[in-house]
Amino acid sequence: MTEERPAMPAGVDGSPGVDPARSGTAERVIPQATVTRLATYLRVLGILADDGVLIVSSEELATAAGVGSAKLRKDLSFLGPNGVRGVGYDVLRLRAKIETALGLDRGHKVVLVGVGNLGEALARYGGFGRRGFSMVGLFDRNPERVGLDIDGLRVQHVDQLETKCRELEATIGVIATPDDSAQDVASAFVAGGVQSILSFSPVTLDVPGAVEVRRVDLAVEMQVLSFNSSRNDASTSREDATARTATLSAAPRLGRSRGPRVTPGSLASTAQSALGTPVSSSASSSFTQNGSVITP
């Protein structure tokens, strides 16, 4: 059984990368986590370009992408020199460099198998085209789905998948079928020359080493969300407990008064000054050294 690997664009982790003659920079290995963030930066830059923004600072771009400015600058350093200190990044130029690093400048033809609720939603999503992915083929085995027109594409029977993949020169195959059909579809993709597969099935696929596979398991993603939510709740509880402890520590403590010590002599002197008359020794002797009054 072939182990699945996350699909990685050109130039990532040793895969064929950007042509140095085209980019003007030496090829560098880009970590997978950085690739994910580059895709986020590209989305933000696309929004800025649509709004007519020409220059963006690292702080502005980092904030919009939800990362720190230092991390952003480190990520962009993999693309070679970018931006001007004190000025910022040219939005269109940086967008083009990220597209080249991700291999989007070549464009991709996408074929989708499984036109159920999820598949149809993916087929109708307009964001793929704006990011360099063209949906060129839809396939299903359900007679009720075969023949349907979805945004100008006619759903074809899956038996034609291998042949059509070659005719359409598909570069990415998407699997949105039930789990028991996922391996058959993957094998047809491979036979049709597809080199990258995106699968929404949790099934581990047996594919050649040259084929990149990326799985999207929605249940796993929700489990991760559950874990993060539990961790955040626990962190909040600890912070609340720490705050209560700090409040109790700051509260005044009950105990013996720390005022000046009262002695028999000082009481007698005070009384004599206030009344103008001497206080008898018997009155003085009615006080103990700790300030308590003792009746003779």
N, C-alpha and C positions, 0 to 999 in steps of 0.2 A: 504494500500500500504506500503510495507516494504521499509524503507529508505536505500539507498545504502551506503556502507562504503568502504573506500579504503582497498584493500587487504593488509594484513600485515603478514609478515613471522613469524615463531615461535619466541616467546620471546618478541613480540612487543605489547605494550599496553594491557597486561593481557592475551594474547592468550597463549596456551601451548607452553612452551619455551624449552630452552636447558636443558638437563638433567644434574643437578649439578654433578652427579657422573661421567659423561663423560667429562664435561668441567673443573671440578675442581673449579668452581666459583659459587657463589649463583646467582640465576636468578634475573635479573634486568629488569625493564620496559624501553624499548628503544623508545624514541619519533619517530614519523613517519618521521620527517625531517632528523633525524639521520640515519634512515634506508635507505633513499634515498641516502645519502652521503656514507654510507657503501657500497652500490652497486657500486658507482663510484670508491671508493678505491679498491674494488675487481677487477674491470676492469683494473685499472692502475697496480695493483700487478700482474695480469695475463700477461700483456705486459712485465713487468720487468722480470718475471720468464721466459718468452719465450726468452728474450734477455740474459739470464744467470746471471742476477743480483741477488746476494745473500743477501746483506744488503742495506737498504735504510733509509736515515735520515727522520725525520718528516718534515723538510723543503722541501726536495726533493719530498716527497710523496704529501705534501700539494700543492706545486706548480703545480705538474702534475695533481692533482685533481681539481685545481682551487679554493682552499679554504685557509684560514689562518692556520698556523701551530698550533695556540692555539685551534682553533675549531677542528682540526683533532685530537689533543691529547685528547680533551674532548670527542669526539665521540668514540675513541678507548678505553676510560676508561670504557665504558659500557661492554666491553668484558673481563675485568679483567686486570691483569698486562701484559704489552706489552713492548717490546724493552728494551734496556739498555742505560742508560744515557751516552751520549758522544760516543755511538757506532751506535745506530739506531735500526731498526726493521728487524728481520729475515723475508724475503719476503715470503718464503713458509709457515712458521709457521703462520704468520699473515693472509695469504690468507686462510689457513685452518680454522682459528678461525672465520673469517668473514663468510665463507661458512656455518659453523656450526650454527652461530647466525641467518643466513638468512634461515636456513632449507634446504640448497642446498646439504648437505651431504647425504640426503635421496634420492635425485633425484626426478624428477617429470615427469609424462607422460602427454603429452599435446594432446588434441583433438581439431581440428579446424573445424568450420562450416562456409561455405560461401567461395567457392574457385573461387572468381572473381579475378580482378586484384590485389586488396589489399591482399586477402586471399592467392593467389598463391605466391605473393612476400614473405609473412610471412612463407609460407610452405617451400620455397626454401632458407630461411635465415639460413646460417650455424652457426651463432653465438649462437643459442639456445643450441645446443649440447655441446658447449664448456663451457657453464655456468650451466650445470646440468639439462637442459630441453630437453626431447626427444619427438619429434613429432611422435605420434603413430597412429593417425587417421585423415582422411580428409573426409568431408561430404558436400554434396550440393544436391539441388533438381532439378537443371537444367539438363535435359537429355544430353545436349551437354557437360556438365562437368563430369557427373557421368561416371566412367569407365576410366577416364584419369589416366595416371601414372605420378606422380610428385615426382621425386627423390626417386623412389622405393616404394612410397605409392600410392595405387589405391584409387581414389575418390569413396566413397560409397554414397548411397542414404540416405538422412537425416531421412527417416522413420526408419532406423536401429540404430539411434543415441543412444537411451536409452539402448538397449541391448548391443551394442558394447562398450559403456562406462564402463559397468560392466565387460565385458569380458576382456577389455584392462586395467582395473584398473586405469582409467584416474583420475588424481588429479587436472588438470587445464583444463577448457574449454574456448576456444576463439571464440567470436562471431564476424564475419566479414560479416554479412548479411545485407540486407536492413532493415530499421527501423521497418517495419510492421511485420517482422519475428523474431525480437530479443526476444520478450517475450516467444514465443513458443519454441525457441531453449533453452532459459534459463530454462524453465520448464522441458524440456527433459534432460538437464544436471543434474538438481536436482534429477529427478527421477532415473537417472543412477548412482547416488552416487557421483557426482562431487561436491567438497566443495569450489572450488575457480573458479571465472569466470572473464575473461578479455573481456570487451565489447568495440567494436569500434562504437557502436551506442549510440546516445545521449539519447535514451529512458530510463526512469527510470524503472528498473526491479523489479518485485514483487518476492522476494525469501525469504526462511526461514532465521531466525536470525543467524543460524549457518553457513550460506553460505556467503563467502566474495566476494564482487563484486568491481571491479575497472574499471572505464570507461575512455576511451581515446577518447576525442572529439577533433578532429583536428581543427574544426572551433573555438572552445574556445581557444585552444592553440594559434592560429593565432591572435585572439582578444587580448590575453595577450601580444603577441609580438607587436601588434599595439599600445597598451597602453604604454608599456615600451619605444617604439620608440618615441611616442609623448612626454613622460616625459623627455627623453634624449634631444630631440630637444628644449624643453622649458628650460631645465637646461643650455644647450649651449647658448641659447639666453640671459639668465640672466647673464651668465659669460661674454659674449661679452659686454653687457651693462655696467657691473661693470668695465670691463677693459677700456672702453671708458671714463667712468666717472673719473677713476683714472688718465688717460692720460690728461684729461682736467684740473684736479685739479693740476697736476704737471706743467702745462704750465705757463710761466711768464705772469703776469698781467700788463696791460697798466694802467698808472696813473702818478701822480706827481713824479718827480725825487726825490730820497732820498739822493742826493749828499749834500755836505756842503752848508749852506746858504750863499748867497753872499750879502754883505752890501756895502753901498757907501764907508765907510771908508776903507774896505779891498780892493776894486777896486782901490781907489786912491793910497793906499800904494803900491799895486802891480805895477801900472803904473809908479809911481815915481822911484821904484827900477829898472824897466826895461829900462826907458828912461834916467835915471840919472838927471831928471829935476823935479821940483815940479809941481804938478797938481793944477790947479787953483780951488778955491772954487766953481766957477761957473760950472766947469766940474763935480765936486763932486755933486753939487746940481741937476745935470741932471739925477740922478739915484734915483729910489725909493727903499724902503726897501725890496721889493720882487724881485729885480733884473731886473726889466723892465726899458728900456731906455725911458726917456721922453724928447722930444725936447723942449728946453726953448722957 
